[in-house]
Amino acid sequence: MAFTHTNERGTLYHLNCKDVTLKSTGRVQRIYYFSKDSRDTACDKPDGYNVKENSRTGLPFLTKK
């Protein structure tokens, strides 16, 4: 089940994740991002993280607890 979040303005966002390789070290790191549309990269919210919103734009983002 993918994680979704509705912001204060009523817009529904879907949490997505992607594994990227860092150019400097070659290490693989997982990044999380929100999108308005449903994608096949959808994922669950990781443990130890909260969802907050940018007060100006309403865009959600993850923060550590």
C-alpha positions as CSV (number, residue, x, y, z in Angstrom):
1,M,0.0,0.0,0.0
2,A,1.6,3.3,-1.1
3,F,1.6,6.3,1.3
4,T,-0.6,9.3,0.4
5,H,-0.9,12.7,2.0
6,T,-3.5,15.4,1.6
7,N,-2.1,18.9,2.4
8,E,-4.0,21.7,4.0
9,R,-5.2,23.0,0.6
10,G,-6.8,19.7,-0.2
11,T,-4.3,18.4,-2.8
12,L,-3.5,14.7,-2.7
13,Y,0.2,13.7,-3.0
14,H,1.7,10.3,-3.4
15,L,5.1,9.3,-1.9
16,N,7.6,7.8,-4.4
17,C,11.1,6.4,-3.9
18,K,14.0,5.8,-6.2
19,D,17.5,4.3,-5.8
20,V,20.2,6.6,-7.3
21,T,23.9,6.2,-7.6
22,L,26.0,9.1,-6.3
23,K,28.6,10.3,-8.8
24,S,31.2,11.3,-6.2
25,T,31.3,8.0,-4.3
26,G,29.4,5.5,-6.4
27,R,27.2,4.7,-3.3
28,V,23.6,3.8,-3.9
29,Q,21.2,6.0,-1.9
30,R,17.4,5.9,-1.8
31,I,15.6,9.2,-2.3
32,Y,11.9,9.9,-1.4
33,Y,9.8,12.5,-3.2
34,F,6.1,13.4,-3.5
35,S,4.1,13.7,-6.8
36,K,0.5,14.7,-7.6
37,D,0.0,11.7,-9.8
38,S,0.2,8.0,-9.0
39,R,3.3,6.3,-10.3
40,D,4.8,2.8,-10.3
41,T,7.6,4.0,-8.0
42,A,5.1,4.5,-5.2
43,C,6.3,3.3,-1.7
44,D,5.4,3.3,1.9
45,K,6.6,6.0,4.4
46,P,9.9,4.8,6.0
47,D,10.0,4.2,9.7
48,G,11.3,7.1,11.8
49,Y,10.0,9.9,9.5
50,N,7.2,12.5,9.7
51,V,5.5,14.4,6.9
52,K,5.6,18.2,7.1
53,E,4.5,20.8,4.6
54,N,6.1,23.9,3.1
55,S,3.9,26.7,4.5
56,R,4.3,28.8,1.3
57,T,3.8,26.2,-1.4
58,G,2.0,23.4,0.4
59,L,4.4,20.8,-0.9
60,P,4.9,17.9,1.6
61,F,8.4,16.6,2.6
62,L,9.8,14.0,5.0
63,T,11.7,14.8,8.2
64,K,13.3,12.6,10.8
65,K,11.4,12.2,14.1
